[in-house]
Every structure is written in structure tokens, then in C-alpha cells.
Amino acid sequence: MGKGMSLIEFFLENKQIQLWGEHLSLKQRELLLGLSGSAKSLAIASSVKYQNKILVMTSTYGEAERLVNDLISILGTDMVYPFLVDDSPMVEFLVSSQEKIFSRVEALRFLRDKSQKGILVCNMAASRLFLPDPQIFDNSVLKLEVGEECEQRELKIN
């Protein structure tokens, strides 16, 4: 490992990882096998070098949550966007936290903002969730500045 080289740069020196990363530009599905734990997280984190937006789909909520935590420790919170749904529909229906809702809205904002770079992580259960029409979502964003006032009835009209 060279002087001043980051862990991701060191990881990218691997020829197979470079080849995999170059295939990401084809914008097709890629299956990543044979890596586990930190090695898999580093490979996924390194993919941001090749593509601005990466979608990672995992089979379970627990796997997605572990991956999100690993990626945040490598890239930071401003590059990782979790969109997680509980594997059990009944649990998802009964238990919903404000933090989970906020996380999903941030993930949708990330997808709509062409200038943002990062990784969206979701589990299979999230793929069954109905999402708003992108135009409706964009039009629902309310921008307020510090000190600006807004009446609640005005929000319902818009």
C-alpha cells in the first residue's frame, strides 16, 4: 500500500475489481459473488469511481442494514442512501418510525437529483413498495428559508 493511498485506492489496484468496475458503465445488472463482509463493502464503495449512482439490492433487511453501516463507515453518510422496508409486511404496516420515513424521502431525493453521487441500498421488500410519480414528488418539495413563514392551509392548496 503506497504512501497516502486510501483503502479504496488500494482495493482498486486489483485487476478483477477494475474489470468489474469498468463493466458498470454498461449500466446492466451486475452480480457480485465470492466476496463477503468488508471486502464486498469495499468493492461496492469503489464502484462510485465508475458511476455516479449505484443501486445495490440485497435479499434481506438485515443484510441491507449491515451493508449500509459498512458503506457509511467507508464513504460517510452523504454518499449512502438506505431505502429499507421490513421483510415482513405485517411488521412494516404496524411499526413505522419517523427516521425510516425520513431516510426513504432522502433516498428518493438522491435519485431525483442528477448532481448527487452515491449508493442507494435497498432490500427485496423495498422493491414492492409503491412510489409516487417522479413529477408529483418533485412538485411536493417545499423550500423555506430561515425566518420565512407559511400558513398550513397554503400547503394543502399547493
N, C-alpha and C positions, 0 to 999 in steps of 0.2 A: 504494500500500500504506500503510494507516494506521499511526500510531504504536502500537507494542505489538501489532501484528497478526501472528499466526503465518502461516506459508506455507500451511497447510491452510485457515485462515480466509480468506486472500486468494483461494485457489483456489475456495472455496465461494461467493464472490461471483458467479461465473459462472452465469448463469441456466440454461444447459443442464445443468451439473453439479448444480445444485439440483433441477431437474426429475428427473434420473436418480436422485438420492438419495431423493427423495420416492416414487418408484416402487418402491424397495427394500422399503418397508413392505408391499407386496403379497405379499412372500415368494414370488416367482416367479423363474425363471431370468432373468438379465439378461446380454446380450451387449454387451461394451464394445469398440467399433471406433473407428478413427480416431485413437487416442492411442497413443503409444509411449514407451518409456523412463520418464523421471521424471514426465511428465505422467500416464501410466497409473498409476504407483505413487501419485501424489498423489490421483488420483481414487479409487482403491481405499482408500487411507488415510482419505480424507474420509468414506467410507461408514460408518465406525464411529459417526459422529454420528447416523446414522439407524437403525442396527441394532446390537444387542449382539454378535451372532455373524454373521460373514460367511465363506462358503466361496468360495474362488477356485480354479478348476480351470484348469490350463494344459495344453498339449498335450505338452510335453516336460519332462524332468528339468532340463535346463539353463535353460529359460525360468522354471521354478518357482524354481530356486535364485537366479537373478538378481532375481526379484520379491521373494523372501524377504529378500535382502540390502538391496534398496531400501526395503522396508517397515520393516525393523529400523532403518535409518538415520533414518527419519521418525518412527516410533512408539515404537521401543525394543523390547527383547527380550520384555518382559512382555505385549505386545499381539499378537505374531506367532507363530504355531504352524505350523511346517513338518511335513508328513506326506508325505515324498518316497520314491518307490520307483524304482530304476533302470529305465530304459526297456527294457533287455534282461533278460528273465527269468533267463538263464543267469548274467549278472553279479550280479544280485540274489541268486541262490542261492549263488554262490561267495564273494562279498565282502559281508560284513555287519559293520558297525562298532558298537561299544557306543554311540557318540554318536548314530548313526542310530536305534537301538532306543530309546534314552532320549528322543529327540526325538519319536518316534511315540507313546510312552507319555504324554508330556506333552501331545501333541495330543489324545489320547483323554480325558485328564483334563479338559482345557479344554472339550471337547464335553459332558462329563457334569456339569460344574459350572455351574449356572444363573446364578450370580452373576458369573462371569468374562465380561469383554468382550474381544473381539479378532477377529483374522482367521486363519482356517485356510487354508493354501496347500497344495494337492496337485497332482500331475500325473496324467495319464490312467492311467498304470500303477498308481498307488496305488488307483484305483477298483476294480481287480481283486483287491485283497488281501482275504483273508477276515479278518474282525474277530470278536473274542469277543462273546458275548451281553452286552448292557449290564449286566444284573444280575450275571452272573458277574464281569465286570470290576470293578464296584463292590464286590463281596464280596471280591475279591482284594487290595484296598488294605490294607496293613499300616501302622498308625500306632504308632510308637515314640517315646518321649520320651527325652531325654538321660539316660543312666545306667540306663535300663531294659534288662533282659536278656531274651533269648528263646532257647529251645532250637530247634535246627534241626528236630528230629523233631516239635515242636509246629506248626511252619509247614506241614509236609506234611499234618497232620491237618486243619487249617483250610483 
